[in-house]
Every structure is written in C-alpha cells, then in structure tokens.
Amino acid sequence: MSELVQTPQEPNAAAPGAQAVSATEQKARRILIVTLVVFGLLMVGMIVLLVFLSINAYQATLAGTGPDPGAVVVSLLRDAAIILVAFETLLIGVLMVVLALQVQALVVLLRDEIRPMLQALNETAATVRGTTQFVSHNIVSPSIQAASFLAGVRRVLKEAVDLLRPGH
C-alpha cells in the first residue's frame, strides 16, 4: 500500500493577487459578521424592551393605575413593528447602495480588464490572418504550382517514352 505524501503549502507561497483577494474577502466577511451581530443585538434588545414594557403595563393594571394591559401590549407590538419596518427599509436602502457600487465595480472591471484582453485577442487574430495569407501566397501557392508543373512534365515524358517504345 503506497501513501501519497503532500507537502504543506506555505501561506506566503500564494500569488500576490490571490493574497489581495483573500484579504478583501476576509474584510467583507468581517463586515458581514459585524452587521449581522449588530442586527441580532438590536432585535434582542427590542424584544427585551417589549417584555419589560409589557410587564410594567401588567403591573400598572394590577395596581389599578394604568390602562388595559392588552391595549398596551398591542400598542407596543404596533410600535415595534413600525420600528422594525423602518429599520428594514433602511437596511434595504444600504444594500441597494452596496449593489450599485458592486455593479459599478463590475463595469470598471469589464472596461479596464476585459476590453484590453479582447483588443489583444483581435491583434493576435489579425497577426495569424496575415501570417496565413503570407504563407499561402509565398509558400503554398508556389509549391502547388511547382508540383503541378512537375506532374505535367512527368506525364509528358511518360507519354514520350511510351511513344518511342517499339511495342506501340
């Protein structure tokens, strides 16, 4: 049984471009994680606030000094829903801005990276086309003409030899 031996890759052995991409990816992941943690903390804080306000409403009702606890809870839930919808609208707006920036980055990438590659490809195709025409005109055509001429000469000589034979 043979085992494959793998050598560990050094972190500095990667290409410089790959390190830049990985650093960018790590930064984006950190931002995403921080955003999700902040959003989660806000949600937990809102729920805790609702629970405390509901408890206070029930205690005030039991003491006889406050309004109906059901109405208080409903109004608290309504207010929380309004705040949540406002926060989601804000989040969607921020994400739309991020999306627009990403589309702009894609357009810049296409303009600055892909267009020069396509131009280089066009230049290469033109060079290949020119080389093909040169080879066809200066090598292939004269070779075909010479081969045709030699084939004709050979055929004429064969016919001449056949005519000079005594058997004919």
VOSEKOL-420835 format. One record per residue: residue number from 0; residue in three letters; y, z, x of N, C-alpha, C in turn. Coordinates in Angstrom, 3 decimals, decimal comma. Layout:
# residues N
+-----+-----+----------+----------+----------+----------+----------+----------+----------+----------+----------+
!   i !  aa !  n_north !     n_up !   n_east ! ca_north !    ca_up !  ca_east !  c_north !     c_up !   c_east !
+-----+-----+----------+----------+----------+----------+----------+----------+----------+----------+----------+
! NUM ! ALA !        Y !        Z !        X !        Y !        Z !        X !        Y !        Z !        X !
...
+-----+-----+----------+----------+----------+----------+----------+----------+----------+----------+----------+
***
This chain:
# residues 168
+-----+-----+----------+----------+----------+----------+----------+----------+----------+----------+----------+
!   i !  aa !  n_north !     n_up !   n_east ! ca_north !    ca_up !  ca_east !  c_north !     c_up !   c_east !
+-----+-----+----------+----------+----------+----------+----------+----------+----------+----------+----------+
!   0 ! MET !   -1,166 !    0,000 !    0,850 !    0,000 !    0,000 !    0,000 !    1,234 !    0,000 !    0,900 !
!   1 ! SER !    2,099 !   -0,981 !    0,694 !    3,294 !   -1,049 !    1,520 !    4,496 !   -0,601 !    0,706 !
!   2 ! GLU !    5,421 !    0,034 !    1,381 !    6,620 !    0,519 !    0,717 !    7,820 !   -0,259 !    1,234 !
!   3 ! LEU !    8,726 !   -0,540 !    0,348 !    9,956 !   -1,194 !    0,748 !   10,921 !   -0,140 !    1,258 !
!   4 ! VAL !   11,514 !   -0,392 !    2,383 !   12,475 !    0,535 !    2,952 !   13,861 !    0,002 !    2,650 !
!   5 ! GLN !   14,642 !    0,801 !    1,991 !   16,005 !    0,398 !    1,667 !   16,969 !    1,230 !    2,490 !
!   6 ! THR !   17,946 !    0,551 !    3,033 !   18,952 !    1,261 !    3,799 !   20,075 !    1,667 !    2,869 !
!   7 ! PRO !   20,568 !    2,876 !    3,022 !   21,656 !    3,305 !    2,138 !   22,926 !    2,518 !    2,443 !
!   8 ! GLN !   23,639 !    2,202 !    1,410 !   24,890 !    1,466 !    1,558 !   26,004 !    2,463 !    1,868 !
!   9 ! GLU !   26,818 !    2,121 !    2,832 !   27,958 !    2,964 !    3,144 !   29,075 !    2,652 !    2,163 !
!  10 ! PRO !   29,861 !    3,639 !    1,789 !   30,940 !    3,364 !    0,847 !   31,986 !    2,414 !    1,420 !
!  11 ! ASN !   32,167 !    2,406 !    2,741 !   33,165 !    1,533 !    3,352 !   32,621 !    0,143 !    3,611 !
!  12 ! ALA !   31,333 !   -0,105 !    3,318 !   30,736 !   -1,399 !    3,597 !   31,102 !   -2,441 !    2,555 !
!  13 ! ALA !   31,656 !   -2,032 !    1,428 !   32,012 !   -2,980 !    0,375 !   33,244 !   -3,774 !    0,786 !
!  14 ! ALA !   33,427 !   -4,892 !    0,137 !   34,581 !   -5,733 !    0,413 !   35,862 !   -5,031 !   -0,031 !
!  15 ! PRO !   36,993 !   -5,324 !    0,626 !   38,243 !   -4,669 !    0,238 !   38,623 !   -4,935 !   -1,216 !
!  16 ! GLY !   38,369 !   -6,127 !   -1,719 !   38,674 !   -6,447 !   -3,112 !   37,868 !   -5,593 !   -4,067 !
!  17 ! ALA !   36,609 !   -5,332 !   -3,713 !   35,747 !   -4,519 !   -4,567 !   36,246 !   -3,080 !   -4,613 !
!  18 ! GLN !   36,785 !   -2,568 !   -3,476 !   37,310 !   -1,215 !   -3,466 !   38,542 !   -1,119 !   -4,352 !
!  19 ! ALA !   39,395 !   -2,125 !   -4,351 !   40,592 !   -2,117 !   -5,180 !   40,211 !   -2,137 !   -6,662 !
!  20 ! VAL !   39,224 !   -2,933 !   -7,005 !   38,784 !   -2,999 !   -8,404 !   38,187 !   -1,667 !   -8,807 !
!  21 ! SER !   37,383 !   -1,080 !   -7,951 !   36,756 !    0,182 !   -8,308 !   37,807 !    1,287 !   -8,429 !
!  22 ! ALA !   38,835 !    1,274 !   -7,605 !   39,906 !    2,267 !   -7,721 !   40,670 !    2,068 !   -9,026 !
!  23 ! THR !   40,896 !    0,818 !   -9,397 !   41,575 !    0,532 !  -10,658 !   40,725 !    0,974 !  -11,838 !
!  24 ! GLU !   39,440 !    0,709 !  -11,756 !   38,537 !    1,133 !  -12,830 !   38,511 !    2,654 !  -12,943 !
!  25 ! GLN !   38,479 !    3,339 !  -11,810 !   38,468 !    4,804 !  -11,831 !   39,751 !    5,343 !  -12,446 !
!  26 ! LYS !   40,879 !    4,720 !  -12,131 !   42,147 !    5,160 !  -12,700 !   42,149 !    4,954 !  -14,215 !
!  27 ! ALA !   41,655 !    3,802 !  -14,658 !   41,601 !    3,521 !  -16,097 !   40,677 !    4,511 !  -16,803 !
!  28 ! ARG !   39,557 !    4,839 !  -16,175 !   38,632 !    5,813 !  -16,771 !   39,272 !    7,187 !  -16,869 !
!  29 ! ARG !   39,991 !    7,579 !  -15,822 !   40,664 !    8,882 !  -15,854 !   41,690 !    8,939 !  -16,980 !
!  30 ! ILE !   42,465 !    7,870 !  -17,120 !   43,469 !    7,829 !  -18,184 !   42,794 !    7,912 !  -19,543 !
!  31 ! LEU !   41,687 !    7,182 !  -19,720 !   40,958 !    7,211 !  -20,992 !   40,423 !    8,608 !  -21,278 !
!  32 ! ILE !   39,853 !    9,244 !  -20,266 !   39,292 !   10,587 !  -20,447 !   40,397 !   11,581 !  -20,795 !
!  33 ! VAL !   41,519 !   11,511 !  -20,088 !   42,630 !   12,436 !  -20,362 !   43,152 !   12,207 !  -21,772 !
!  34 ! THR !   43,275 !   10,949 !  -22,180 !   43,755 !   10,641 !  -23,530 !   42,807 !   11,192 !  -24,586 !
!  35 ! LEU !   41,512 !   10,993 !  -24,380 !   40,542 !   11,499 !  -25,346 !   40,539 !   13,026 !  -25,400 !
!  36 ! VAL !   40,675 !   13,672 !  -24,262 !   40,717 !   15,139 !  -24,240 !   41,962 !   15,648 !  -24,970 !
!  37 ! VAL !   43,121 !   15,019 !  -24,719 !   44,349 !   15,439 !  -25,397 !   44,212 !   15,223 !  -26,906 !
!  38 ! PHE !   43,665 !   14,082 !  -27,317 !   43,462 !   13,811 !  -28,740 !   42,513 !   14,846 !  -29,351 !
!  39 ! GLY !   41,435 !   15,160 !  -28,652 !   40,485 !   16,167 !  -29,145 !   41,130 !   17,534 !  -29,273 !
!  40 ! LEU !   41,934 !   17,914 !  -28,282 !   42,621 !   19,213 !  -28,347 !   43,615 !   19,252 !  -29,505 !
!  41 ! LEU !   44,310 !   18,149 !  -29,733 !   45,228 !   18,101 !  -30,869 !   44,472 !   18,251 !  -32,184 !
!  42 ! MET !   43,346 !   17,603 !  -32,303 !   42,558 !   17,695 !  -33,534 !   42,036 !   19,119 !  -33,740 !
!  43 ! VAL !   41,510 !   19,711 !  -32,674 !   41,007 !   21,083 !  -32,777 !   42,152 !   22,030 !  -33,117 !
!  44 ! GLY !   43,312 !   21,850 !  -32,486 !   44,471 !   22,688 !  -32,775 !   44,912 !   22,548 !  -34,225 !
!  45 ! MET !   44,877 !   21,313 !  -34,750 !   45,264 !   21,095 !  -36,142 !   44,292 !   21,788 !  -37,092 !
!  46 ! ILE !   43,011 !   21,711 !  -36,782 !   42,001 !   22,360 !  -37,634 !   42,169 !   23,878 !  -37,594 !
!  47 ! VAL !   42,385 !   24,427 !  -36,405 !   42,594 !   25,878 !  -36,273 !   43,844 !   26,305 !  -37,038 !
!  48 ! LEU !   44,907 !   25,526 !  -36,938 !   46,137 !   25,839 !  -37,669 !   45,899 !   25,820 !  -39,174 !
!  49 ! LEU !   45,160 !   24,820 !  -39,648 !   44,846 !   24,756 !  -41,077 !   44,040 !   25,969 !  -41,531 !
!  50 ! VAL !   43,074 !   26,379 !  -40,707 !   42,249 !   27,534 !  -41,064 !   43,119 !   28,793 !  -41,136 !
!  51 ! PHE !   43,982 !   29,002 !  -40,134 !   44,839 !   30,190 !  -40,148 !   45,805 !   30,172 !  -41,332 !
!  52 ! LEU !   46,395 !   29,018 !  -41,630 !   47,305 !   28,945 !  -42,764 !   46,569 !   29,167 !  -44,086 !
!  53 ! SER !   45,340 !   28,665 !  -44,173 !   44,543 !   28,892 !  -45,384 !   44,211 !   30,372 !  -45,540 !
!  54 ! ILE !   43,855 !   31,005 !  -44,451 !   43,547 !   32,439 !  -44,503 !   44,785 !   33,226 !  -44,923 !
!  55 ! ASN !   45,945 !   32,855 !  -44,369 !   47,193 !   33,542 !  -44,762 !   47,501 !   33,324 !  -46,239 !
!  56 ! ALA !   47,234 !   32,095 !  -46,738 !   47,502 !   31,824 !  -48,158 !   46,601 !   32,684 !  -49,035 !
!  57 ! TYR !   45,324 !   32,812 !  -48,671 !   44,416 !   33,645 !  -49,468 !   44,817 !   35,112 !  -49,395 !
!  58 ! GLN !   45,213 !   35,581 !  -48,224 !   45,622 !   36,984 !  -48,104 !   46,883 !   37,259 !  -48,918 !
!  59 ! ALA !   47,824 !   36,280 !  -48,925 !   49,045 !   36,466 !  -49,714 !   48,723 !   36,479 !  -51,201 !
!  60 ! THR !   47,744 !   35,671 !  -51,611 !   47,355 !   35,643 !  -53,019 !   46,689 !   36,958 !  -53,404 !
!  61 ! LEU !   45,829 !   37,470 !  -52,520 !   45,171 !   38,735 !  -52,803 !   46,196 !   39,874 !  -52,886 !
!  62 ! ALA !   47,257 !   39,777 !  -52,101 !   48,292 !   40,816 !  -52,132 !   49,215 !   40,621 !  -53,330 !
!  63 ! GLY !   49,136 !   39,441 !  -53,962 !   49,943 !   39,188 !  -55,151 !   51,323 !   38,669 !  -54,840 !
!  64 ! THR !   51,600 !   38,270 !  -53,598 !   52,952 !   37,822 !  -53,231 !   53,064 !   36,317 !  -53,077 !
!  65 ! GLY !   51,969 !   35,602 !  -53,030 !   52,026 !   34,170 !  -52,744 !   51,603 !   33,326 !  -53,918 !
!  66 ! PRO !   51,746 !   31,994 !  -53,757 !   51,321 !   31,074 !  -54,814 !   49,801 !   30,955 !  -54,853 !
!  67 ! ASP !   49,320 !   30,112 !  -55,730 !   47,888 !   29,873 !  -55,895 !   47,298 !   29,367 !  -54,574 !
!  68 ! PRO !   46,210 !   29,964 !  -54,065 !   45,660 !   29,547 !  -52,763 !   45,143 !   28,111 !  -52,783 !
!  69 ! GLY !   44,646 !   27,646 !  -53,922 !   44,173 !   26,258 !  -53,997 !   45,305 !   25,281 !  -53,774 !
!  70 ! ALA !   46,459 !   25,571 !  -54,383 !   47,617 !   24,694 !  -54,205 !   48,101 !   24,707 !  -52,767 !
!  71 ! VAL !   48,052 !   25,873 !  -52,145 !   48,476 !   25,979 !  -50,742 !   47,540 !   25,186 !  -49,843 !
!  72 ! VAL !   46,230 !   25,304 !  -50,067 !   45,254 !   24,593 !  -49,246 !   45,411 !   23,085 !  -49,429 !
!  73 ! VAL !   45,600 !   22,647 !  -50,676 !   45,782 !   21,217 !  -50,943 !   47,037 !   20,705 !  -50,253 !
!  74 ! SER !   48,124 !   21,477 !  -50,342 !   49,362 !   21,033 !  -49,683 !   49,201 !   21,017 !  -48,165 !
!  75 ! LEU !   48,450 !   21,988 !  -47,614 !   48,194 !   21,989 !  -46,171 !   47,351 !   20,775 !  -45,764 !
!  76 ! LEU !   46,324 !   20,463 !  -46,546 !   45,490 !   19,296 !  -46,234 !   46,307 !   18,006 !  -46,342 !
!  77 ! ARG !   47,188 !   17,943 !  -47,358 !   48,039 !   16,762 !  -47,505 !   48,956 !   16,601 !  -46,299 !
!  78 ! ASP !   49,570 !   17,702 !  -45,887 !   50,457 !   17,652 !  -44,719 !   49,684 !   17,266 !  -43,459 !
!  79 ! ALA !   48,489 !   17,811 !  -43,310 !   47,665 !   17,479 !  -42,141 !   47,275 !   16,004 !  -42,153 !
!  80 ! ALA !   46,955 !   15,465 !  -43,342 !   46,600 !   14,052 !  -43,445 !   47,787 !   13,174 !  -43,093 !
!  81 ! ILE !   48,985 !   13,560 !  -43,542 !   50,186 !   12,790 !  -43,207 !   50,418 !   12,796 !  -41,698 !
!  82 ! ILE !   50,269 !   13,957 !  -41,085 !   50,449 !   14,067 !  -39,633 !   49,392 !   13,240 !  -38,904 !
!  83 ! LEU !   48,154 !   13,301 !  -39,386 !   47,077 !   12,534 !  -38,757 !   47,329 !   11,033 !  -38,857 !
!  84 ! VAL !   47,762 !   10,564 !  -40,018 !   48,058 !    9,138 !  -40,187 !   49,225 !    8,727 !  -39,287 !
!  85 ! ALA !   50,229 !    9,570 !  -39,173 !   51,361 !    9,260 !  -38,291 !   50,893 !    9,182 !  -36,835 !
!  86 ! PHE !   50,041 !   10,117 !  -36,440 !   49,532 !   10,111 !  -35,071 !   48,682 !    8,867 !  -34,817 !
!  87 ! GLU !   47,844 !    8,500 !  -35,779 !   47,022 !    7,302 !  -35,618 !   47,891 !    6,053 !  -35,533 !
!  88 ! THR !   48,960 !    5,997 !  -36,319 !   49,880 !    4,861 !  -36,254 !   50,525 !    4,778 !  -34,879 !
!  89 ! LEU !   50,921 !    5,913 !  -34,355 !   51,489 !    5,952 !  -33,007 !   50,461 !    5,489 !  -31,976 !
!  90 ! LEU !   49,235 !    5,961 !  -32,099 !   48,173 !    5,570 !  -31,176 !   47,888 !    4,075 !  -31,255 !
!  91 ! ILE !   47,851 !    3,531 !  -32,464 !   47,615 !    2,096 !  -32,628 !   48,759 !    1,298 !  -32,005 !
!  92 ! GLY !   49,991 !    1,761 !  -32,161 !   51,129 !    1,088 !  -31,537 !   51,014 !    1,074 !  -30,023 !
!  93 ! VAL !   50,634 !    2,204 !  -29,445 !   50,459 !    2,277 !  -27,991 !   49,340 !    1,344 !  -27,544 !
!  94 ! LEU !   48,245 !    1,331 !  -28,293 !   47,135 !    0,443 !  -27,932 !   47,521 !   -1,023 !  -28,061 !
!  95 ! MET !   48,368 !   -1,358 !  -29,025 !   48,842 !   -2,740 !  -29,146 !   49,683 !   -3,136 !  -27,933 !
!  96 ! VAL !   50,513 !   -2,206 !  -27,454 !   51,298 !   -2,484 !  -26,248 !   50,368 !   -2,693 !  -25,057 !
!  97 ! VAL !   49,346 !   -1,846 !  -24,935 !   48,376 !   -1,997 !  -23,842 !   47,665 !   -3,336 !  -23,956 !
!  98 ! LEU !   47,293 !   -3,723 !  -25,166 !   46,643 !   -5,016 !  -25,373 !   47,559 !   -6,162 !  -24,962 !
!  99 ! ALA !   48,829 !   -6,083 !  -25,336 !   49,778 !   -7,133 !  -24,955 !   49,911 !   -7,221 !  -23,441 !
! 100 ! LEU !   49,948 !   -6,066 !  -22,773 !   50,032 !   -6,066 !  -21,304 !   48,776 !   -6,666 !  -20,677 !
! 101 ! GLN !   47,615 !   -6,397 !  -21,258 !   46,370 !   -6,955 !  -20,730 !   46,323 !   -8,471 !  -20,922 !
! 102 ! VAL !   46,811 !   -8,935 !  -22,068 !   46,868 !  -10,384 !  -22,298 !   47,821 !  -11,028 !  -21,307 !
! 103 ! GLN !   48,947 !  -10,378 !  -21,048 !   49,886 !  -10,902 !  -20,073 !   49,246 !  -10,951 !  -18,682 !
! 104 ! ALA !   48,494 !   -9,923 !  -18,322 !   47,811 !   -9,909 !  -17,026 !   46,781 !  -11,035 !  -16,949 !
! 105 ! LEU !   46,101 !  -11,307 !  -18,065 !   45,142 !  -12,407 !  -18,094 !   45,835 !  -13,742 !  -17,901 !
! 106 ! VAL !   46,976 !  -13,920 !  -18,554 !   47,726 !  -15,172 !  -18,403 !   48,185 !  -15,342 !  -16,956 !
! 107 ! VAL !   48,662 !  -14,276 !  -16,349 !   49,087 !  -14,339 !  -14,947 !   47,898 !  -14,677 !  -14,054 !
! 108 ! LEU !   46,754 !  -14,074 !  -14,333 !   45,550 !  -14,375 !  -13,551 !   45,185 !  -15,842 !  -13,675 !
! 109 ! LEU !   45,208 !  -16,352 !  -14,903 !   44,872 !  -17,761 !  -15,102 !   45,870 !  -18,661 !  -14,402 !
! 110 ! ARG !   47,139 !  -18,313 !  -14,483 !   48,169 !  -19,151 !  -13,872 !   48,118 !  -19,091 !  -12,345 !
! 111 ! ASP !   47,965 !  -17,905 !  -11,796 !   48,064 !  -17,732 !  -10,353 !   46,747 !  -17,919 !   -9,612 !
! 112 ! GLU !   45,623 !  -17,725 !  -10,273 !   44,334 !  -17,814 !   -9,592 !   43,557 !  -19,066 !   -9,975 !
! 113 ! ILE !   43,455 !  -19,333 !  -11,251 !   42,607 !  -20,424 !  -11,717 !   43,269 !  -21,779 !  -11,469 !
! 114 ! ARG !   44,565 !  -21,903 !  -11,738 !   45,244 !  -23,183 !  -11,547 !   45,139 !  -23,677 !  -10,102 !
! 115 ! PRO !   45,390 !  -22,847 !   -9,073 !   45,213 !  -23,345 !   -7,696 !   43,766 !  -23,766 !   -7,399 !
! 116 ! MET !   42,804 !  -23,040 !   -7,983 !   41,405 !  -23,439 !   -7,767 !   41,140 !  -24,800 !   -8,389 !
! 117 ! LEU !   41,671 !  -25,039 !   -9,577 !   41,488 !  -26,337 !  -10,221 !   42,184 !  -27,448 !   -9,442 !
! 118 ! GLN !   43,351 !  -27,157 !   -8,884 !   44,042 !  -28,151 !   -8,077 !   43,233 !  -28,474 !   -6,820 !
! 119 ! ALA !   42,672 !  -27,447 !   -6,181 !   41,829 !  -27,680 !   -5,007 !   40,592 !  -28,485 !   -5,380 !
! 120 ! LEU !   40,031 !  -28,211 !   -6,546 !   38,871 !  -28,969 !   -7,012 !   39,247 !  -30,421 !   -7,262 !
! 121 ! ASN !   40,421 !  -30,669 !   -7,841 !   40,888 !  -32,041 !   -8,051 !   41,075 !  -32,773 !   -6,723 !
! 122 ! GLU !   41,655 !  -32,083 !   -5,750 !   41,853 !  -32,692 !   -4,430 !   40,503 !  -33,017 !   -3,782 !
! 123 ! THR !   39,549 !  -32,132 !   -3,925 !   38,214 !  -32,375 !   -3,366 !   37,557 !  -33,561 !   -4,048 !
! 124 ! ALA !   37,687 !  -33,633 !   -5,371 !   37,107 !  -34,772 !   -6,100 !   37,764 !  -36,070 !   -5,673 !
! 125 ! ALA !   39,074 !  -36,060 !   -5,472 !   39,773 !  -37,270 !   -5,017 !   39,304 !  -37,668 !   -3,618 !
! 126 ! THR !   39,099 !  -36,691 !   -2,751 !   38,600 !  -36,976 !   -1,398 !   37,204 !  -37,575 !   -1,455 !
! 127 ! VAL !   36,348 !  -37,009 !   -2,294 !   34,986 !  -37,538 !   -2,436 !   35,036 !  -38,956 !   -2,998 !
! 128 ! ARG !   35,894 !  -39,179 !   -3,973 !   36,033 !  -40,518 !   -4,554 !   36,481 !  -41,523 !   -3,494 !
! 129 ! GLY !   37,473 !  -41,147 !   -2,690 !   37,956 !  -42,026 !   -1,623 !   36,894 !  -42,294 !   -0,579 !
! 130 ! THR !   36,160 !  -41,250 !   -0,211 !   35,087 !  -41,414 !    0,783 !   34,000 !  -42,334 !    0,241 !
! 131 ! THR !   33,660 !  -42,168 !   -1,031 !   32,636 !  -43,019 !   -1,643 !   33,093 !  -44,470 !   -1,652 !
! 132 ! GLN !   34,346 !  -44,733 !   -2,006 !   34,855 !  -46,100 !   -2,004 !   34,868 !  -46,681 !   -0,599 !
! 133 ! PHE !   35,264 !  -45,878 !    0,374 !   35,295 !  -46,347 !    1,765 !   33,900 !  -46,712 !    2,240 !
! 134 ! VAL !   32,941 !  -45,816 !    1,995 !   31,565 !  -46,078 !    2,439 !   31,008 !  -47,300 !    1,713 !
! 135 ! SER !   31,288 !  -47,408 !    0,420 !   30,791 !  -48,547 !   -0,351 !   31,393 !  -49,846 !    0,155 !
! 136 ! HIS !   32,672 !  -49,847 !    0,413 !   33,351 !  -51,068 !    0,820 !   33,032 !  -51,444 !    2,268 !
! 137 ! ASN !   32,970 !  -50,489 !    3,168 !   32,839 !  -50,790 !    4,598 !   31,413 !  -50,709 !    5,138 !
! 138 ! ILE !   30,503 !  -50,070 !    4,438 !   29,144 !  -49,931 !    4,965 !   28,115 !  -50,550 !    4,034 !
! 139 ! VAL !   28,136 !  -50,151 !    2,785 !   27,091 !  -50,577 !    1,858 !   27,204 !  -52,072 !    1,558 !
! 140 ! SER !   28,392 !  -52,540 !    1,193 !   28,552 !  -53,971 !    0,858 !   28,203 !  -54,879 !    2,032 !
! 141 ! PRO !   28,707 !  -54,620 !    3,252 !   28,308 !  -55,483 !    4,374 !   26,806 !  -55,401 !    4,667 !
! 142 ! SER !   26,210 !  -54,229 !    4,495 !   24,762 !  -54,101 !    4,737 !   23,984 !  -54,934 !    3,728 !
! 143 ! ILE !   24,404 !  -54,899 !    2,459 !   23,724 !  -55,697 !    1,436 !   23,908 !  -57,178 !    1,715 !
! 144 ! GLN !   25,108 !  -57,574 !    2,113 !   25,340 !  -58,984 !    2,433 !   24,490 !  -59,422 !    3,619 !
! 145 ! ALA !   24,412 !  -58,588 !    4,651 !   23,603 !  -58,939 !    5,827 !   22,131 !  -59,016 !    5,451 !
! 146 ! ALA !   21,661 !  -58,082 !    4,638 !   20,260 !  -58,098 !    4,223 !   19,978 !  -59,336 !    3,373 !
! 147 ! SER !   20,904 !  -59,699 !    2,509 !   20,729 !  -60,902 !    1,680 !   20,689 !  -62,151 !    2,553 !
! 148 ! PHE !   21,601 !  -62,221 !    3,515 !   21,640 !  -63,374 !    4,418 !   20,341 !  -63,483 !    5,208 !
! 149 ! LEU !   19,868 !  -62,354 !    5,728 !   18,617 !  -62,370 !    6,497 !   17,432 !  -62,739 !    5,616 !
! 150 ! ALA !   17,417 !  -62,277 !    4,382 !   16,337 !  -62,639 !    3,465 !   16,366 !  -64,142 !    3,196 !
! 151 ! GLY !   17,568 !  -64,709 !    3,034 !   17,686 !  -66,154 !    2,824 !   17,234 !  -66,939 !    4,032 !
! 152 ! VAL !   17,642 !  -66,495 !    5,218 !   17,228 !  -67,169 !    6,457 !   15,718 !  -67,096 !    6,613 !
! 153 ! ARG !   15,149 !  -65,948 !    6,342 !   13,693 !  -65,793 !    6,450 !   12,977 !  -66,743 !    5,486 !
! 154 ! ARG !   13,492 !  -66,834 !    4,276 !   12,852 !  -67,710 !    3,280 !   12,958 !  -69,187 !    3,703 !
! 155 ! VAL !   14,130 !  -69,557 !    4,216 !   14,302 !  -70,946 !    4,692 !   13,357 !  -71,220 !    5,846 !
! 156 ! LEU !   13,248 !  -70,307 !    6,782 !   12,347 !  -70,501 !    7,933 !   10,893 !  -70,569 !    7,472 !
! 157 ! LYS !   10,526 !  -69,753 !    6,484 !    9,159 !  -69,774 !    5,986 !    8,854 !  -71,124 !    5,337 !
! 158 ! GLU !    9,809 !  -71,622 !    4,561 !    9,609 !  -72,924 !    3,920 !    9,556 !  -74,032 !    4,961 !
! 159 ! ALA !   10,380 !  -73,917 !    5,987 !   10,359 !  -74,940 !    7,059 !    9,036 !  -74,903 !    7,797 !
! 160 ! VAL !    8,504 !  -73,744 !    8,062 !    7,228 !  -73,620 !    8,753 !    6,115 !  -74,164 !    7,846 !
! 161 ! ASP !    6,193 !  -73,883 !    6,543 !    5,195 !  -74,390 !    5,622 !    5,221 !  -75,919 !    5,545 !
! 162 ! LEU !    6,393 !  -76,549 !    5,649 !    6,509 !  -77,996 !    5,608 !    5,973 !  -78,648 !    6,888 !
! 163 ! LEU !    6,093 !  -77,960 !    7,969 !    5,663 !  -78,516 !    9,254 !    4,143 !  -78,321 !    9,476 !
! 164 ! ARG !    3,499 !  -77,577 !    8,674 !    2,048 !  -77,405 !    8,821 !    1,344 !  -78,690 !    8,427 !
! 165 ! PRO !    0,258 !  -78,969 !    9,128 !   -0,446 !  -80,217 !    8,843 !   -1,176 !  -80,166 !    7,501 !
! 166 ! GLY !   -1,425 !  -79,020 !    6,915 !   -2,174 !  -78,943 !    5,684 !   -1,374 !  -79,366 !    4,469 !
! 167 ! HIS !   -0,152 !  -79,500 !    4,550 !    0,667 !  -79,853 !    3,392 !    0,927 !  -81,268 !    3,301 !
+-----+-----+----------+----------+----------+----------+----------+----------+----------+----------+----------+
***
